[in-house]
Amino acid sequence: MIRESKTITLAEARELLKKAENDKAKAISDFIKKFTKLSASEALKLRKALEGLNILRLKEEDIVKIVDFEPEDVEDIRKIFAGSEFSLDQDEITKVLEVLKQKK
């Protein structure tokens, strides 16, 4: 039964799956580990920093994508929003990249 629906990062999902005590959850956690280098706490900190930018067009789902993909340049960010009904302007992209660089 689904009690709540919330968008979370891969790192947060991996942390939740670690708490489950079955082989399927462990296999999924191991699979996710291949795609993210962040810990759940690092991902949450990065997510909060991006939310703190107060970019109105940046939805929760977009922030999670940015945290999961960890884009390194303008092109990477544009790829995340390819096919979306909107894109970020250059100033907003610069702000996002500054937050990502501070993480490193």
Order of alpha helices (4+ residues) and beta strands (2+ residues): alpha-alpha-alpha-alpha-alpha-alpha
